């Protein structure tokens, strides 16, 4: 939730950076979910 809000705010200034940030956030979110599921 916080990541999406941050991406929107930063997107106004640096769109390309936001795209990369969003991808990284999704990657980590998936990793955390996998770890949570396994644990």
N, C-alpha and C positions, 0 to 999 in steps of 0.2 A: 504493500500500500504506500509506504513512504517513498519507495523507489520511484513509483509512477509519478508522484507529486513532484519529486526532485527533478525527474527527467523533463517534466513539463516546464518548470521554472527555468532550468538550464537551457532547454530547447529554444527558448526565445532568444538567447544570446549565441549559443553554439550548437546548431542542429546536428552536425556530423559527430561531435563529441557525445551528444545524447544518444545517438543511434548505437555507438560502440558501448556506451555505459549501459544502455538497456539490454543489449545482448549479453554483456557480462553479468548483469543482475539476473537475467533469466537463467544463465548457466549455473550461477551459484545457487539460485532458488531450487533448481532441479537437483543439484548435488545435495543440498541440505535435506530435501524431501527424501531422496534415496537413502541418505544416512539415517534419517528419522525412521523410515520404514524398516530398514535392516535392523536398527537398534531396537 
